[in-house]
Amino acid sequence: MEELYKEYSKLVYNYLKSLCGKKEIAEELMQETFYKAIKGINKFKGESKISTWLCQIAKNVWRDYLKKENKRKEISYDDENYIDILLLEESSNDDIDDRQELINLYREIHKLDEKTREVFYLRIKGELSFKEIGEILDKSEEWSRLTFYRGKIKLKEEFKDD
């Protein structure tokens, strides 16, 4: 299991960070993910890649975390905590106009369908390749690339309308 951790911990961490946006929470959830993987290793039947299996566990751990923390609620764009999660923590951009544009972009991304939105978050925040995104979502690299491309077209149309 130590080898699995060494090989896949970065992928799982990046996936969780793309979901939650916070380093500390992603690290905590990653530990929980590998704990659950160890406990359930006998349930892995090899029908998918190990990375897909681990990311599915991570997704379930994330959902459990949201339920436990009672954070699953209707999104309010005025909610500062939600905006903080969306903004990149590493961003040092203090230009108010640029930050507002980024907020508007994430508002539009949030309006996309769930799969497209997930691809965007994995690509932008998780900094994952289309191949890695495809593995996580149990789809092909081409599907990930096309979903991202179609999402970008929808976003461009929305920004033209504004």
C-alpha positions as CSV (number, residue, x, y, z in Angstrom):
1,M,0.0,0.0,0.0
2,E,3.0,2.3,0.6
3,E,3.9,2.0,-3.1
4,L,0.3,2.9,-4.1
5,Y,0.5,5.9,-1.8
6,K,3.8,7.1,-3.3
7,E,2.5,6.6,-6.9
8,Y,-1.0,8.1,-6.6
9,S,-1.0,10.5,-3.6
10,K,-0.2,13.5,-5.8
11,L,-3.0,12.7,-8.2
12,V,-5.5,12.1,-5.4
13,Y,-4.3,15.3,-3.6
14,N,-4.7,17.4,-6.8
15,Y,-8.1,15.9,-7.4
16,L,-9.3,16.7,-3.9
17,K,-7.8,20.2,-4.0
18,S,-9.7,20.9,-7.2
19,L,-12.9,19.9,-5.4
20,C,-12.3,21.7,-2.1
21,G,-9.9,24.5,-3.0
22,K,-8.1,24.3,0.3
23,K,-4.7,22.6,0.8
24,E,-5.3,21.6,4.4
25,I,-8.6,20.0,3.7
26,A,-7.3,18.3,0.6
27,E,-4.4,16.8,2.7
28,E,-6.8,15.6,5.4
29,L,-9.2,14.1,2.9
30,M,-6.4,12.4,1.0
31,Q,-5.3,10.6,4.2
32,E,-8.9,9.5,4.7
33,T,-9.1,8.3,1.1
34,F,-6.0,6.1,1.5
35,Y,-7.3,4.8,4.9
36,K,-10.6,3.8,3.2
37,A,-8.6,2.3,0.3
38,I,-6.6,0.2,2.7
39,K,-9.8,-1.0,4.4
40,G,-11.5,-1.8,1.1
41,I,-8.6,-3.1,-1.0
42,N,-10.3,-6.5,-1.2
43,K,-13.3,-4.8,-2.9
44,F,-11.1,-3.6,-5.8
45,K,-11.8,-6.1,-8.6
46,G,-9.5,-4.5,-11.2
47,E,-12.4,-3.5,-13.5
48,S,-11.0,0.0,-13.6
49,K,-7.6,1.6,-13.2
50,I,-6.4,2.0,-9.6
51,S,-6.2,5.8,-10.1
52,T,-9.9,5.8,-11.1
53,W,-10.8,3.7,-8.1
54,L,-8.9,5.9,-5.7
55,C,-10.4,9.1,-7.1
56,Q,-13.9,7.6,-6.8
57,I,-13.1,6.9,-3.1
58,A,-11.8,10.5,-2.8
59,K,-15.0,11.9,-4.3
60,N,-17.1,9.9,-1.8
61,V,-14.9,11.1,1.0
62,W,-15.3,14.7,-0.2
63,R,-19.1,14.2,-0.3
64,D,-19.1,12.7,3.2
65,Y,-17.1,15.7,4.4
66,L,-19.6,18.2,2.9
67,K,-22.5,16.4,4.5
68,K,-20.7,16.2,7.8
69,E,-19.8,19.9,7.8
70,N,-23.3,20.7,6.6
71,K,-21.8,22.7,3.7
72,R,-24.1,21.3,1.0
73,K,-26.4,24.2,0.4
74,E,-27.6,26.3,-2.5
75,I,-24.7,28.4,-3.9
76,S,-25.0,32.1,-3.2
77,Y,-22.6,34.3,-5.2
78,D,-22.6,36.8,-2.3
79,D,-21.2,34.1,0.0
80,E,-17.6,35.2,0.6
81,N,-16.5,31.7,1.6
82,Y,-17.6,30.2,-1.7
83,I,-15.7,32.9,-3.6
84,D,-12.6,32.2,-1.5
85,I,-12.8,28.5,-2.4
86,L,-13.0,29.3,-6.1
87,L,-10.2,31.8,-6.1
88,L,-6.8,30.3,-6.3
89,E,-5.0,30.6,-3.0
90,E,-1.7,31.1,-4.7
91,S,-3.0,34.0,-6.6
92,S,-1.4,37.2,-5.6
93,N,-3.3,39.3,-8.0
94,D,-4.6,42.4,-6.2
95,D,-6.1,44.1,-9.2
96,I,-9.8,44.4,-8.3
97,D,-11.0,44.3,-11.9
98,D,-9.0,41.1,-12.6
99,R,-10.4,39.5,-9.4
100,Q,-13.9,40.5,-10.4
101,E,-13.4,39.0,-13.9
102,L,-12.2,35.8,-12.2
103,I,-15.2,35.7,-10.0
104,N,-17.5,36.2,-13.0
105,L,-15.7,33.4,-14.8
106,Y,-16.2,31.0,-12.0
107,R,-19.9,32.0,-11.8
108,E,-20.2,31.0,-15.4
109,I,-18.3,27.8,-14.9
110,H,-20.6,27.0,-12.0
111,K,-23.6,27.2,-14.4
112,L,-22.2,24.5,-16.7
113,D,-23.5,20.9,-16.4
114,E,-21.8,18.8,-13.6
115,K,-19.4,16.8,-15.8
116,T,-18.2,19.9,-17.7
117,R,-17.8,21.8,-14.5
118,E,-15.8,18.9,-13.0
119,V,-13.5,18.8,-16.0
120,F,-12.9,22.5,-15.7
121,Y,-12.1,22.4,-12.0
122,L,-9.8,19.4,-12.5
123,R,-8.0,21.1,-15.4
124,I,-7.8,24.6,-14.0
125,K,-7.5,24.1,-10.2
126,G,-6.2,20.6,-10.2
127,E,-3.7,21.3,-13.0
128,L,-4.4,17.8,-14.4
129,S,-3.8,16.7,-18.0
130,F,-6.8,15.6,-20.1
131,K,-5.5,12.1,-19.9
132,E,-5.5,12.2,-16.0
133,I,-9.0,13.8,-16.1
134,G,-10.2,11.0,-18.3
135,E,-8.8,8.4,-15.9
136,I,-10.4,10.0,-12.9
137,L,-13.8,10.3,-14.5
138,D,-13.5,6.9,-16.2
139,K,-13.7,8.5,-19.7
140,S,-11.2,8.9,-22.5
141,E,-8.6,11.6,-22.9
142,E,-10.5,12.7,-26.0
143,W,-13.8,13.0,-24.1
144,S,-12.1,15.2,-21.5
145,R,-10.5,17.4,-24.1
146,L,-13.8,17.7,-26.1
147,T,-15.8,18.4,-22.9
148,F,-13.4,21.1,-21.9
149,Y,-13.4,22.6,-25.4
150,R,-17.3,22.7,-25.6
151,G,-17.4,24.2,-22.2
152,K,-15.0,27.0,-23.3
153,I,-17.3,27.7,-26.2
154,K,-20.3,28.0,-23.9
155,L,-18.3,30.3,-21.6
156,K,-17.3,32.5,-24.5
157,E,-20.9,32.8,-25.6
158,E,-22.0,33.8,-22.1
159,F,-19.3,36.5,-21.9
160,K,-20.3,37.8,-25.4
161,D,-23.9,38.2,-24.1
162,D,-22.7,40.1,-21.1
